[in-house]
Amino acid sequence: MAGKWAQDFFTGPHLFSVVNAGNAACLLITIILSVSDAWLTLALTAMGAWEANPVMRSAIAAGPAFFIFIKTLLTSAGMLFLILLGDKRVFRGILSTEQIAAGLVLFYQGLVLYELNLYHILT
Protein backbone atom coordinates (compact mmCIF):
# COMPACT_ATOMS: atom_id res chain seq x y z
CA MET A 1 0.00 0.00 0.00
CA ALA A 2 1.86 3.03 -1.26
CA GLY A 3 -0.46 5.74 -0.02
CA LYS A 4 -1.79 8.98 -1.46
CA TRP A 5 1.63 10.57 -2.00
CA ALA A 6 2.61 7.78 -4.42
CA GLN A 7 -0.67 8.10 -6.30
CA ASP A 8 -0.16 11.88 -6.58
CA PHE A 9 3.45 11.39 -7.65
CA PHE A 10 2.56 9.07 -10.49
CA THR A 11 -0.63 10.78 -11.62
CA GLY A 12 -0.28 14.43 -10.56
CA PRO A 13 1.42 17.34 -12.31
CA HIS A 14 5.13 16.91 -12.93
CA LEU A 15 8.06 19.14 -13.77
CA PHE A 16 7.74 18.39 -17.48
CA SER A 17 4.06 19.27 -17.50
CA VAL A 18 5.01 22.77 -16.26
CA VAL A 19 8.11 23.32 -18.39
CA ASN A 20 6.76 23.56 -21.93
CA ALA A 21 8.82 24.40 -25.02
CA GLY A 22 8.33 28.14 -24.58
CA ASN A 23 9.48 28.04 -20.96
CA ALA A 24 12.46 25.86 -21.83
CA ALA A 25 13.47 28.28 -24.60
CA CYS A 26 13.08 31.18 -22.17
CA LEU A 27 15.37 29.44 -19.68
CA LEU A 28 17.97 28.52 -22.31
CA ILE A 29 18.05 32.02 -23.83
CA THR A 30 18.41 33.56 -20.38
CA ILE A 31 21.34 31.27 -19.54
CA ILE A 32 23.07 32.15 -22.83
CA LEU A 33 22.50 35.87 -22.23
CA SER A 34 23.66 35.58 -18.62
CA VAL A 35 26.93 33.93 -19.65
CA SER A 36 27.37 36.60 -22.36
CA ASP A 37 26.73 39.27 -19.73
CA ALA A 38 29.32 37.69 -17.43
CA TRP A 39 32.01 37.59 -20.13
CA LEU A 40 31.27 41.17 -21.20
CA THR A 41 31.35 42.29 -17.56
CA LEU A 42 34.78 40.72 -17.13
CA ALA A 43 36.03 42.34 -20.34
CA LEU A 44 34.66 45.74 -19.34
CA THR A 45 36.09 45.58 -15.83
CA ALA A 46 39.47 44.72 -17.35
CA MET A 47 39.14 47.98 -19.34
CA GLY A 48 38.45 50.05 -16.25
CA ALA A 49 34.69 49.78 -15.78
CA TRP A 50 33.35 48.63 -12.43
CA GLU A 51 30.52 46.30 -11.43
CA ALA A 52 27.66 48.20 -9.78
CA ASN A 53 26.24 45.15 -7.97
CA PRO A 54 28.24 44.67 -4.74
CA VAL A 55 27.52 40.92 -4.60
CA MET A 56 28.80 40.39 -8.15
CA ARG A 57 31.72 42.74 -7.48
CA SER A 58 32.76 40.40 -4.65
CA ALA A 59 32.36 37.41 -6.96
CA ILE A 60 34.62 39.09 -9.55
CA ALA A 61 37.22 39.65 -6.84
CA ALA A 62 37.13 35.91 -6.07
CA GLY A 63 38.09 35.12 -9.66
CA PRO A 64 36.59 35.04 -13.15
CA ALA A 65 35.59 31.37 -13.11
CA PHE A 66 33.84 31.79 -9.76
CA PHE A 67 32.07 34.92 -11.02
CA ILE A 68 30.76 33.21 -14.15
CA PHE A 69 29.67 30.15 -12.16
CA ILE A 70 27.85 32.16 -9.45
CA LYS A 71 26.20 34.52 -11.94
CA THR A 72 24.97 31.66 -14.11
CA LEU A 73 23.83 29.62 -11.11
CA LEU A 74 21.86 32.47 -9.52
CA THR A 75 20.26 33.54 -12.80
CA SER A 76 19.35 29.97 -13.80
CA ALA A 77 17.95 29.15 -10.38
CA GLY A 78 15.82 32.30 -10.37
CA MET A 79 14.47 31.64 -13.86
CA LEU A 80 13.77 27.99 -13.08
CA PHE A 81 11.93 29.07 -9.92
CA LEU A 82 9.75 31.46 -11.93
CA ILE A 83 9.04 28.82 -14.57
CA LEU A 84 8.21 26.10 -12.05
CA LEU A 85 5.70 28.42 -10.41
CA GLY A 86 3.85 28.13 -13.70
CA ASP A 87 1.14 30.62 -14.33
CA LYS A 88 0.86 31.86 -10.73
CA ARG A 89 -0.28 35.47 -10.58
CA VAL A 90 1.75 38.04 -8.60
CA PHE A 91 1.57 41.77 -7.92
CA ARG A 92 -2.14 41.54 -7.10
CA GLY A 93 -2.82 39.38 -10.13
CA ILE A 94 -1.33 41.79 -12.66
CA LEU A 95 1.46 39.52 -13.96
CA SER A 96 2.06 35.80 -14.16
CA THR A 97 5.44 34.36 -13.28
CA GLU A 98 5.79 33.24 -16.90
CA GLN A 99 5.35 36.85 -18.02
CA ILE A 100 8.03 37.95 -15.55
CA ALA A 101 10.38 35.26 -16.91
CA ALA A 102 9.75 36.47 -20.47
CA GLY A 103 10.37 40.04 -19.32
CA LEU A 104 13.71 39.00 -17.87
CA VAL A 105 14.74 37.67 -21.27
CA LEU A 106 14.04 41.12 -22.73
CA PHE A 107 15.93 42.74 -19.86
CA TYR A 108 18.99 40.55 -20.46
CA GLN A 109 18.86 41.29 -24.19
CA GLY A 110 18.91 45.00 -23.43
CA LEU A 111 21.71 44.58 -20.90
CA VAL A 112 23.91 42.63 -23.33
CA LEU A 113 23.29 45.22 -26.08
CA TYR A 114 24.23 47.99 -23.62
CA GLU A 115 27.43 46.18 -22.64
CA LEU A 116 28.32 45.55 -26.28
CA ASN A 117 27.89 49.27 -26.89
CA LEU A 118 30.16 50.09 -23.93
CA TYR A 119 32.73 47.59 -25.19
CA HIS A 120 32.63 49.23 -28.63
CA ILE A 121 33.11 52.69 -27.08
CA LEU A 122 36.03 51.58 -24.89
CA THR A 123 37.94 49.77 -27.65
C-alpha positions in Angstrom: 0.0 0.0 0.0 1.9 3.0 -1.3 -0.5 5.7 0.0 -1.8 9.0 -1.5 1.6 10.6 -2.0 2.6 7.8 -4.4 -0.7 8.1 -6.3 -0.2 11.9 -6.6 3.5 11.4 -7.7 2.6 9.1 -10.5 -0.6 10.8 -11.6 -0.3 14.4 -10.6 1.4 17.3 -12.3 5.1 16.9 -12.9 8.1 19.1 -13.8 7.7 18.4 -17.5 4.1 19.3 -17.5 5.0 22.8 -16.3 8.1 23.3 -18.4 6.8 23.6 -21.9 8.8 24.4 -25.0 8.3 28.1 -24.6 9.5 28.0 -21.0 12.5 25.9 -21.8 13.5 28.3 -24.6 13.1 31.2 -22.2 15.4 29.4 -19.7 18.0 28.5 -22.3 18.1 32.0 -23.8 18.4 33.6 -20.4 21.3 31.3 -19.5 23.1 32.2 -22.8 22.5 35.9 -22.2 23.7 35.6 -18.6 26.9 33.9 -19.7 27.4 36.6 -22.4 26.7 39.3 -19.7 29.3 37.7 -17.4 32.0 37.6 -20.1 31.3 41.2 -21.2 31.4 42.3 -17.6 34.8 40.7 -17.1 36.0 42.3 -20.3 34.7 45.7 -19.3 36.1 45.6 -15.8 39.5 44.7 -17.3 39.1 48.0 -19.3 38.5 50.0 -16.2 34.7 49.8 -15.8 33.3 48.6 -12.4 30.5 46.3 -11.4 27.7 48.2 -9.8 26.2 45.1 -8.0 28.2 44.7 -4.7 27.5 40.9 -4.6 28.8 40.4 -8.1 31.7 42.7 -7.5 32.8 40.4 -4.6 32.4 37.4 -7.0 34.6 39.1 -9.5 37.2 39.7 -6.8 37.1 35.9 -6.1 38.1 35.1 -9.7 36.6 35.0 -13.2 35.6 31.4 -13.1 33.8 31.8 -9.8 32.1 34.9 -11.0 30.8 33.2 -14.2 29.7 30.2 -12.2 27.8 32.2 -9.5 26.2 34.5 -11.9 25.0 31.7 -14.1 23.8 29.6 -11.1 21.9 32.5 -9.5 20.3 33.5 -12.8 19.4 30.0 -13.8 17.9 29.2 -10.4 15.8 32.3 -10.4 14.5 31.6 -13.9 13.8 28.0 -13.1 11.9 29.1 -9.9 9.7 31.5 -11.9 9.0 28.8 -14.6 8.2 26.1 -12.0 5.7 28.4 -10.4 3.8 28.1 -13.7 1.1 30.6 -14.3 0.9 31.9 -10.7 -0.3 35.5 -10.6 1.8 38.0 -8.6 1.6 41.8 -7.9 -2.1 41.5 -7.1 -2.8 39.4 -10.1 -1.3 41.8 -12.7 1.5 39.5 -14.0 2.1 35.8 -14.2 5.4 34.4 -13.3 5.8 33.2 -16.9 5.3 36.9 -18.0 8.0 37.9 -15.6 10.4 35.3 -16.9 9.7 36.5 -20.5 10.4 40.0 -19.3 13.7 39.0 -17.9 14.7 37.7 -21.3 14.0 41.1 -22.7 15.9 42.7 -19.9 19.0 40.6 -20.5 18.9 41.3 -24.2 18.9 45.0 -23.4 21.7 44.6 -20.9 23.9 42.6 -23.3 23.3 45.2 -26.1 24.2 48.0 -23.6 27.4 46.2 -22.6 28.3 45.5 -26.3 27.9 49.3 -26.9 30.2 50.1 -23.9 32.7 47.6 -25.2 32.6 49.2 -28.6 33.1 52.7 -27.1 36.0 51.6 -24.9 37.9 49.8 -27.7 
